[in-house]
Amino acid sequence: MTLELKNNIEKMFKEKKLPSENIEFRKKQIDIFLTKGFPNKKIEEWKYSDLDHIIKQNISNLNFELKLTGDFNYNNSEILNDFEHNKIIYVNGKIKNFDFPFEERENIEINYNQDFKTSKNSINSLINLNNALTFNYSKIRILKNYNFKKPLVIYHFGTKDINSSVINFRSDFVLEENSSLCVINIFKNHSKNNFININQQYKISKNANLKNYRIDSELNSGINYFFTNIDLENNSNSETFIYSAGSKFFRNEINCNLNDKYSSAFISGIINLNESQHHEIKTNINHLSENTKSYQLIKSVLNDSSKGVFQGKIFVDHKAQKTDGYQLSKSLLLDKDAEFDAKPELEIYADDVKCSHGSTSGNLDENSIFYLMSRGLSYKQSKKLLVDGFLNDAIEKITNQDVKKYIKKLMKI
């Protein structure tokens, strides 16, 4: 990280004619990032995923000054027709389209390309980088008592024209009291060797409900970091499902704050990898009030020399009596060179709680394969049937039937 790079970035701030106070904020953020650099294995939470090494190994001459020229369009044929939905379309991190044909627009406030001051969750240098270099920012507010009629699909398109670049963007969602929203992030990345850094922030008010799904299914050479912060208030609920299978590297990080009683967070996910892919799911569930509940289930299937990682932490504050927290990760290693790393954690400061965690890994049971083959299936069919059954537990946690059906279609279950 050179002085020349810093000067070029600061020049870019001025060219965009940002307010002086915003430039100062961004300069401070880029200074922090340049001091820390990309996370590496010396940092405890990144010891299984040395991002600095991964970027150096896969991207040469990384470009921090993303300059988009021309009109980069997405392929309409890649828009889902499996179910009706609203949509937001990003192309190379730039907002191209908002389309809410199924909703009452007077109950939705949309602001975008506005400046923002800070992200309170500056937990690592990637958040600082996002704060500094995000120029495509959107904020969506769902007004009190309004329930979205159809899911909101956020498409993340990357075109072949962009290579070896850093792409940052951020979106905030506010669900007011008694509202609900279903969000589906879908990645359609045709670019090469880019680092994509996404920050999503959710504030879920009293009695509100969020369903939050993300799907990375198509093979690509992208290196991605997706940070999500979810703040839950009284009697609110969030459901998150991750299907992680397409990118070269993907770290999904979720921080859930159960701030008030009777709030709940449910996280399930599938890591399904081949060749030398490397994916990680990292969760922090913070029980900060009494009578809160969390549930986590992560399933991984790893082929060839792929690597899967799950790090999950349940934190229980001293005020959070009657907490109910559960966490489980299971993995299948289908080749001798596949690797799975797990770090389940409990940090509990209350005495009236029910919390548990566990992690297992292994291979397919050859006796089960032999049994299925004796009933007329081939070895390949038997193996797929067992793998599908193993992953189905996580899929069944999806409460949106359209999404569940779509995931099964992707996985050919």
Beta strands, then each sheet from edge to edge (+ up, - down):
strand 1: 86-91
strand 2: 94-99
strand 3: 108-112
strand 4: 137-142
strand 5: 152-158
strand 6: 166-175
strand 7: 180-189
strand 8: 195-204
strand 9: 209-216
strand 10: 223-232
strand 11: 237-244
strand 12: 249-258
strand 13: 264-273
strand 14: 278-287
strand 15: 293-302
strand 16: 307-316
strand 17: 323-333
strand 18: 339-348
strand 19: 353-362
sheet 1: 2+ 1- 5- 7- 9- 11- 13- 15- 17- 19-
sheet 2: 3+ 4- 6- 8- 10- 12- 14- 16- 18-
end
